[in-house]
């Protein structure tokens, strides 16, 4: 049996920026019994570069080292997982802007439909609120106590 450290396997990823996702998937595979692995007392630094919001500086994270049994079943799992992580993942939605509409990244007709839907919902909410207040009346002047 050949045992391999997780840190060595992470170096073989085709996209090192997905190393955190790979480690989570690896730990899930160990937990579910697909891979035979165990924690070691040491830690290693992941190759992924993290960035802080609103800043350009990057940092890296450490995670616990693991050792696992390198089998043909693991090779098959690794190839499949590495391929899935290397595939272009769907990014966040593109924010509507003049440039995004002009370049065709955002469909203008879809944007119009969404805007109409929001305006209609807002209008109906306002009408419902106004109608619900019609039923309640304010105390009349004769019911209020006045000093004379």
Order of alpha helices (4+ residues) and beta strands (2+ residues): beta-alpha-alpha-beta-beta-beta-beta-alpha-alpha-alpha
